[in-house]
């Protein structure tokens, strides 16, 4: 039993998946935070961009 616990403590296969999940969570929180702060400005920028692209295409 002691040998199993020692081998289990040295096993690092699941650590990288956990690290990626934490990193993805941090990125999602950052994107939501930036989107919340700049949402009125972003909407105006994309509306302006859509208008310019539509006018240039047609």
N, C-alpha and C positions, 0 to 999 in steps of 0.2 A: 504494500500500500504506500509506503514511504517513497519507493522508487517511482510509482505512478504520479504522486504529487510533485516530485522533483522534475519529472519530465514535463508535466503539465505547466509548471511555472516557467520553463524555458521555451515553451511553444509560443511563437510569435506570429502564427498564420493569420489570426483574426485581428491583430493590432492594426494592420494597414487599412483594412476595411473600416474599422472604427475611426481611424484618422481621416479617411476620405469623407465619411459621413459628417464628422464634426466640421471639416473644412467646407463642405457643401452647405451646411447649416449657417455658418458664418457668412458665406457669400450671399445666401438668400436674405438674411437679415440686413446685410449692407445694401443690397439692391432695393429692398422694400423701403429702407430708411431714406435712401437717395430719391426714390420715386415719390415718397410722401412729401419730402421737403420741396422738391422741384416740380411737382406735378402740374401746377398752372403754367409754368414756363415751358415744360416739355410739351404740353398740349398745344401751346401756341407755336412752338417750333415745328412740330409735325404737321400742323394745319398749314402753316406757311410753306413748308416743303412740299406737301401734297398739292397745294395750289400752283406752285411754280412748276412742278413736274407736269401737271395737267395742262397748264398753259403752253409749256414747251412742246408737249406731244401733240397738241391739237390745234 
